[in-house]
Amino acid sequence: MMRRAILLLLLLLGPTGEALAQRGLSSAVVPADAPLVTDLSAHLIAITSSFTGTELLLFGSIDEPGDIVVVVRGPSGPAVVRQKKREAGIWLNRSPIRFEGVPAYYAVASTRPLGEIGAPNLLARLQIGANNLRFRFANTGPEPDTRPHRDAILRHKKQDGLYREEPSVVFLGPKLFRTEISFPSTVPVGTYTTEVYLIRDDRVIAAQSTPLFVDKQGIEQEVYDFSRREPAVYGFMAVLLAVAAGWIAALLFRR
């Protein structure tokens, strides 16, 4: 814990921290048997009524040369993709395809473009890069060509800011590195995993995994918990509030 605190301080100092690291202080942060040390500036993202998105700082130090790849995965769940077909002049949703194991959030940050860091088989094995994510086909019967449906998931996730890839890892000297991970206001709650890889010559030299939690706080958490405990009462109250709001609006416009 102490060495991570010192490392964070060095990174926040910017050029001053870089100079200290070059004079040897960073060697005290990383022991000889730990080629990679990383941490997050926070391990909890609190969702409140004023939440408009946030950024977390991921920082670390290496004791061996190589490229850094950071992968942040959100909670996985099902996703249904429906293909629109025109019949009798009407567009209808047909051929629904259901997938399992679709991350709600997925972000990759690296020192260089992924194609320059590792071989395709290495990236595919580690599921690094959105195109290497493995969604499980969950429909009954034989699996058809699901590539258009998978591409649709990736396209919509990227449009919503929930999937992103960019070479945004910056080295502050020969050992210290940092990157900022952006989370939009629509980021879902759940347990996330932050994986950091040190890659050299198509081999993973070292890797670390750090948990990250996204949770509702305050009145949002109380409402969310109540909706889970008493779904019938919550539904009735929601309908009642909607009717009351409509009645009040009608009175105001009538005047």
C-alpha positions in Angstrom: 0.0 0.0 0.0 2.8 2.4 0.9 4.7 1.8 -2.4 1.5 2.5 -4.4 0.9 5.7 -2.5 4.5 6.8 -3.3 4.0 5.8 -6.9 0.8 7.8 -7.2 2.5 10.8 -5.7 5.3 10.6 -8.2 2.9 10.5 -11.1 0.9 13.4 -9.8 4.1 15.4 -9.5 4.6 15.0 -13.3 8.1 16.1 -14.4 9.3 16.2 -10.8 8.2 12.7 -10.2 9.9 11.6 -13.4 13.2 13.1 -12.2 12.9 11.4 -8.8 12.2 8.1 -10.5 15.3 8.5 -12.7 17.4 9.1 -9.6 16.4 5.7 -8.3 13.4 6.3 -6.0 11.2 4.1 -8.3 13.4 1.1 -7.6 12.2 1.3 -4.0 8.6 1.3 -5.2 9.0 -1.9 -7.3 10.8 -4.9 -5.7 13.1 -7.0 -7.9 10.6 -9.8 -8.1 7.7 -7.6 -9.2 8.2 -6.5 -12.8 4.8 -4.8 -12.8 3.0 -2.8 -10.1 -0.3 -1.0 -10.8 -3.2 0.6 -9.0 -6.2 2.8 -9.5 -6.8 6.3 -8.1 -10.2 5.0 -6.7 -11.8 1.6 -6.5 -15.4 2.8 -6.3 -17.4 4.9 -8.7 -20.4 6.3 -6.9 -23.5 6.9 -9.0 -25.6 9.8 -7.7 -28.3 12.1 -9.1 -25.6 14.5 -10.2 -23.4 11.9 -11.9 -22.4 12.9 -15.4 -19.5 10.5 -16.0 -16.0 10.4 -14.5 -12.4 9.5 -15.2 -10.1 7.3 -13.1 -6.4 7.4 -13.1 -4.6 4.1 -13.6 -0.9 4.3 -12.7 2.0 1.9 -12.4 5.6 1.1 -12.7 7.5 -1.5 -14.6 10.9 -3.1 -13.9 11.4 -4.6 -17.4 10.9 -3.0 -20.8 7.8 -3.7 -22.8 4.4 -2.4 -23.8 1.5 -1.8 -21.4 -2.1 -2.9 -22.2 -4.9 -2.0 -19.9 -8.3 -3.8 -20.2 -11.3 -2.8 -18.2 -14.3 -5.2 -18.4 -17.7 -4.5 -17.0 -20.2 -7.0 -15.7 -21.2 -9.5 -18.4 -24.8 -10.4 -19.3 -27.2 -11.3 -22.1 -27.8 -9.2 -25.2 -30.5 -9.7 -27.9 -30.0 -8.5 -31.4 -33.0 -8.3 -33.8 -32.7 -7.9 -37.5 -35.2 -5.7 -39.3 -36.8 -7.1 -42.4 -39.4 -5.4 -44.7 -42.6 -7.4 -45.3 -45.6 -6.0 -47.1 -44.1 -2.5 -46.9 -43.7 -2.7 -43.1 -40.4 -3.0 -41.2 -40.6 -5.8 -38.7 -38.1 -7.2 -36.2 -37.2 -10.8 -37.2 -34.6 -13.4 -36.4 -33.7 -12.4 -32.8 -30.2 -13.6 -31.8 -29.4 -14.0 -28.1 -25.8 -13.8 -26.8 -24.4 -14.5 -23.3 -21.2 -13.1 -21.8 -21.4 -9.6 -23.4 -19.5 -7.1 -21.2 -21.6 -4.1 -20.3 -18.5 -2.0 -20.5 -15.2 -2.6 -22.2 -12.2 -0.3 -22.6 -8.6 -0.8 -23.8 -5.7 1.6 -23.3 -2.3 0.8 -24.6 1.1 2.3 -25.3 0.8 1.6 -29.0 -1.9 0.4 -31.4 -2.7 -3.2 -30.5 -1.6 -4.6 -33.8 1.9 -3.3 -33.1 2.1 -4.8 -29.6 1.1 -8.5 -30.0 0.3 -11.2 -32.5 -3.3 -11.7 -33.4 -3.4 -15.1 -31.7 -2.1 -13.6 -28.4 -4.7 -10.8 -28.5 -7.5 -13.3 -29.3 -6.5 -15.6 -26.5 -6.6 -12.8 -23.9 -9.7 -11.2 -25.5 -7.8 -7.9 -25.9 -9.7 -5.7 -28.4 -13.4 -5.5 -28.9 -13.2 -7.7 -32.1 -11.6 -10.5 -30.0 -14.5 -10.6 -27.5 -16.2 -14.0 -27.4 -20.0 -13.8 -27.2 -21.7 -17.1 -26.6 -24.5 -17.9 -28.9 -27.5 -18.7 -26.7 -30.3 -19.6 -29.2 -31.6 -23.1 -29.5 -30.6 -24.9 -32.7 -27.6 -24.6 -34.9 -25.7 -21.4 -34.9 -26.1 -19.3 -38.1 -23.8 -16.6 -39.3 -23.8 -14.2 -36.3 -21.1 -11.8 -37.5 -23.6 -9.0 -38.4 -25.3 -9.3 -35.0 -21.9 -9.2 -33.2 -20.9 -6.2 -35.3 -24.2 -4.5 -34.3 -23.5 -5.0 -30.6 -20.0 -3.5 -31.0 -21.2 -0.6 -33.1 -24.0 0.4 -30.6 -21.7 0.0 -27.6 -19.1 2.3 -29.2 -21.8 4.8 -30.1 -22.9 4.9 -26.4 -19.3 5.4 -25.2 -19.3 2.0 -23.4 -16.7 0.4 -25.7 -13.5 2.2 -26.5 -9.9 1.5 -27.6 -7.1 4.0 -27.8 -3.3 4.1 -27.3 -3.5 6.4 -24.3 -1.0 4.9 -21.9 1.8 7.4 -21.4 5.2 6.8 -19.9 6.6 9.4 -17.6 10.2 8.3 -17.9 11.6 4.7 -18.4 9.5 3.1 -15.6 6.4 5.1 -14.6 3.3 5.1 -16.7 -0.3 6.4 -16.4 -3.6 6.5 -18.3 -7.0 7.9 -17.7 -10.1 5.7 -18.1 -13.4 7.4 -19.0 -16.8 6.2 -17.8 -19.9 7.8 -19.3 -23.0 8.8 -17.4 -24.7 5.6 -18.6 -22.1 3.3 -17.1 -24.0 0.3 -15.5 -23.5 -0.7 -11.9 -21.7 -3.9 -11.0 -18.2 -5.3 -10.4 -15.5 -4.5 -12.9 -12.1 -6.0 -13.5 -9.1 -4.0 -14.5 -6.4 -6.1 -16.1 -2.9 -4.7 -16.9 -0.5 -6.6 -19.1 3.2 -6.1 -19.7 3.9 -7.5 -23.2 7.2 -7.9 -25.0 8.1 -10.0 -28.0 4.6 -11.5 -28.3 4.8 -12.7 -24.7 3.1 -11.6 -21.5 5.9 -10.8 -19.1 3.7 -9.9 -16.2 0.0 -9.2 -15.5 -2.1 -7.8 -12.7 -5.8 -7.7 -12.0 -7.6 -5.1 -9.8 -11.3 -4.9 -8.9 -13.4 -1.8 -9.5 -16.9 -1.3 -8.2 -19.6 0.9 -9.7 -22.6 1.3 -7.4 -25.5 3.7 -6.7 -25.2 5.9 -3.6 -27.6 8.0 -1.6 -31.3 8.2 -2.6 -30.6 6.4 -5.8 -29.4 3.4 -3.9 -32.4 3.4 -1.6 -34.9 3.6 -4.5 -33.0 0.8 -6.3 -33.0 -1.4 -3.3 -36.7 -0.7 -2.6 -37.6 -1.6 -6.2 -35.9 -5.0 -5.7 -37.4 -5.7 -2.3 -41.0 -4.6 -3.2 -41.4 -4.7 -7.0 -45.2 -4.7 -6.8 -45.4 -1.7 -4.4 -42.7 0.1 -6.4 -44.6 -0.4 -9.7 -47.9 0.8 -8.1 -46.2 3.9 -6.7 -44.6 4.7 -10.1 -48.0 4.5 -11.8 -49.5 6.6 -9.1 -46.9 9.3 -9.4 -47.2 9.3 -13.2 -51.0 9.8 -13.0 -50.6 12.5 -10.4 -48.0 14.3 -12.5 -50.3 14.2 -15.5 -53.3 15.5 -13.5 -51.2 18.4 -12.1 -49.9 19.3 -15.6 -53.5 19.2 -17.0 -54.6 21.6 -14.3 -51.7 24.0 -15.0 -52.3 24.1 -18.7 -56.1 24.5 -18.2 -55.4 27.7 -16.3 
